[in-house]
């Protein structure tokens, strides 16, 4: 008897559809709309495929919106470099959305070819500047190459040698010294720039040396990432080389550098990007009238002479960011792969 009563009670329970119809028509309709968009309710159950589809759609919408926020400034800058601002039409440039109202591609443009702003940049970019009259844009570009190549090449090798010492050579106080150097990252760079300026000024280094010499000694952050990469290399290779009579210098040049080249290349590219865009260092330590200013600093000087003609200034911005974009586009897999490998442990 008890079993029959329990079976009758189970049978008597209303189904989900019957319970859904107990609600008002409005709530039932709202539940149907929510189920269509992948949200379950008391009146309707959304299928898992619909939930996944709707979730993917929302995810891609957010990603596309973020991509737009990242890409649009570059497009605006590229389009603005072809704006006709030679007659002081800065207001037209500021109101530009997708393409300048007056551009160098227009048939009525009589100043020159469509690359007028770039020609103005390379030929007469600094003629009207008060601070560096007659200064060549090509000289600033050459300075930027020197500041971005020499310290990076020497500094990355120096950092790699330090990383090899901290990762594969046992010496007293190794970890304490490393963590002491790593603690220096906690000090904000701008907070010590005044002291750096006084020191470099007393050394007579307020010229090209101030952007070259400090970088030759490497970076603790670069050494940290390469050290993490070296932890993933087998120590048996170093021990076998030591048995064969190789010293640490030969081990570093013959084994460590080739094996750690992915991490070294990735950190070198990141350091190159930082040196290429080092506006604050040149602006603080190098005078405006010096011929050793770098490219971002030169763009600031150019902007002071082209207040009513911003087209060449924006063209200079395009030239400044173009090498960095090309490098990152070509080596993004190397950079991301190296950062992933630095998480390995010995």
N, C-alpha and C positions, 0 to 999 in steps of 0.2 A: 504493500500500500504506500509506504513512504517513498519508494522508488518511482511509482507512478505519479505521485503528487509532484515530485521533483521534476520529472520529465514534462508534465503538464505546465509547470511554472516556466521551464526553459522555453517551451514552445510558445507560451503566451507572451514572451517578451517581444516588444515591437522591433522591427528591423530598423536599420539606419535611415532608409528611405521613408518609412512611416513616421519616424521621429522628426525628420526634416520637414515633412508636410504639416507638423504641428505648429510651426512658426508662421508668422504673417507673410503675405505675398511679397512685401517690400524686402523683408529680411531674406527671404528665399531668393529673390532676384539679386540682392547684394552678394549673397553667398555664391551664386552662379558666376557673377562677374569676377569675384576673387578666385574662384576655382579656375577660371579661364586664364588668369594671370599667375597661376601656380601656387595659390595660397589656400590651404584647407580651412574649413570652418565647420560649425555644427550642422550646417545644411548640405554642404557639398565637400567631397574629398577630391583634391587635385592629384592627378597621377604623378608618379615620380619623374617620368619623362618630361611632363609639362613643367614641373618644378625646376628640373635641371635646365631646360631650355630657357625659361624666364630668368633664372639665375645667370646663365651665360650671357643673355642679352644685356642685363643690367651691368654685368662686369665689363663687357666690351664697350658699353656706352661710357662708363667711367674712365676706362683706359683711353678711349678716343678723345674724350674731353681733356684728360691730362696731356695726351700727345699734342693736342691743339695748343694748349697753354705753353708747351715747350717749343713747338716748331714755329708758331706764328711770329714771335719776335725776330727770328732769323729771316723769315719771309719779308716782314716789314722792313728790316734793314736792307735786304737785297733790293726790294722794290724802291725804297727811298734813295738808294744810290743812283737811280736813274731819274730822279726828280729834277725838274727844271727850277732851281732856286737861285739862279744867277741874278735875277732882278729883285731879290729880297723877298721872295714868296714863301717865307717860312711858315706862315699861317696855313697855306695850302698843304704843306708837308705834314703839319701837326694834325690836320683833319683827314689825312689819308687813312683808308681802311684796308683796301686790297692793292690799290695801285694809285700813284700820285695823279692828281687832276691834270697837272701840266708836267709832262715827262719829256725826256730827251728823245723819245721815239716819235713824238708828234711831228706832223708835217710842218707846222709853223715854227718849229725850233730852228733858229738861225745861228746859234752860237757855234755849232760844230756837229760832230757825229753823235750817235747815241751814247758813246763812251766819254762824253764831254767831262763828266765829274771825275772820272779816273785820269783823264789827261790833265785836268786841272790839279789833281792830287800829285801826280808824279812830276809835273813840269813846274808848276807855280804854287805848290802846296804851302810854302812858308814865306813867300815874298811879302805878304802883307802883315806878317807876324811882328809884333813889337819886341818880343823876347828873343827871337832867333831869326832875324831877317836874313834871307838868303840861305837858310839852313835847308839841306836836301833831305827829302823824305827817304831817299835811297840810303843815306847815311844812317838814319834812325833804324831802317830795316836791317842794315848790316850790323849795327850795334846789337840789335835784338838777337840776331843769329849767334853772335859771339857770346852774349850773356846766356843763351839757352843751350849752346852746344858744349863749350869748353867746361863750365862748372858741372854740367850733367855727366859728361863722359868720365871725367876724373873723379867727381864726387860719388858716382854710383860704384865705381871700382873700389874706392876707399871704403864705402859703406859695406860692400860685399866682403872685403877683407876683414872688417870688424865683425861682420855677421859670422864669418867662418871661425874667427877666434872665439866668439861667444857661444857658438853651437857645437863645435867639434874639438876644441882644444881645452883640456882640463888644466886650469890654473887657479891658484888661491884667490878667493874673493871674486870669481868670475860673475856669479849671479848678482852679488851685491853691487858691483860696478855697473852692470847692465841696468838694474832697476833704478840706480841713481841717475843714470843718463836718461832712462825712460821717464823719470819724474820731471825732467826739464820740459817735456811736452805740455805739462800742466800749466806752465807759465805762458800767458798770452804774449804773442810777439809784439803787438803795439805797446805793451806796457814797458818794454825795455828799449824802445827805439830812441828815446831821448838820450839814454846812456850810450847807446851804440853810436849815435851821431857825434856825441862829444869825443868818444874814443877814436872813431874814424877821422874826425877832424884833427885831432892831435897827432895822428899818424900821417896826415896828409893824403888820405885815401878817398877824398870826395871827388872821385872820377871813376873811370871804368873799373878800377881795382875793387871798389866797394861791392860791385855786383859779380865779381869773378872769384876773388880770393876766398871769401867765407865758404862758397859752395864747393871749393876743392877739398874741404875736409869732410865732406859727406853729410848725411842726415841720419839722425837716430831713428826716424820713422822708416826710412828706406832700409836701414840695417835691421830693424825689427822684422819687417816683412820677409827679407831675404833669410834671416835667421830662422824664421818659422818654416820656410821652404827647405832649408838645409837639414832640419830635423827629420825630414822624410827620406833623406839619402842614407844609404847603409854605411855605417862606420867601418865595416869590414874593408871597404875600398881604401880608406885612409890607412888602416892598420897594415894592409898588404903593401902599400906604397912605402910605408915607413920601414917595413922589413927589407924591402929592396934597396933601402938606403936613400930614399927621397926625403928632402927636407920639407918644411911647411910651405916655403915659398913655391917650390916645384909642385907640391900637391895642390896648392891653391890655383896656380896657373894652368897646370896640366889636367886636373880632374874637376875641381870645384867650379871654376868658371864655365867650362863646357856643359857640365851637368845642370848648373843653376842658371843657364842662360835665359830660359823662359821667364823666371822671376826677375832677373837683372834687366831684361829688355822691357818688361812691363813697368817696373819701377822707374826705369830711365825715361819711358814715355810720359809717365805721370809727372816726373820731375821736370821734364821739358815743358809740359803744359803750364806748370806753376811758374817757371822762369820766364816763359814767353809772355805771360799775362801779369808780370810783376810790376804793376803801376806804382804801388806805394813805395817800394824800395827806391826806384829811380826818382820819384817825386820828392822824397824826404832827403836823400843823401846826395843827389846830383843837382847842381844849380840849373835854373831854366836856361841860362845863356851858355851852358856847356854843350860842346859838340858830342858828348858821350851819353846823352839821354837815350832811353830806349824807346820802342815804338809806342806803347801806351802813353808815356809821358809826352812824346811828340804830338800825339793826337790831341792832348789837352792844350798844348801850345798852339796848335793849328786852329783849335776851336775858338781861341781868343781872337784870332785874326779873321775868322769867317763867321762872325755873329749873324750876318744877314745872308749868308750863302752856305747852308748846311749840307748841300749835296756832296761836295768833296769830303767833308768830315765823315759822313755816313759811308762813303766809298772807302775811306781809310779804315773804318770799323770792319767792313767786309773783308778787306785784305788782312786785317789783324787776326780775325777769328778763323779764316779759311784754312791755314796750315793745321790748326788744332783739330778742326772738324775732320779734315782729311786723314790725319794720323789716327784719330780715334775710330773712324769708320774702317780703316784698313787693319787695325790691330786690336779691335774690341774683344775678339775671342781670346787673344793672348792675355790681355789685361784681366778680363773676368776669370779666365782659367787660372792665372797665377794667384789671384786673390782667393780663389777656392782652395788651391793647393796649400796655401799658407796656414790653413787650419789643421794640417796633419801634425801628429805628435810622434816623438821618437819612441 
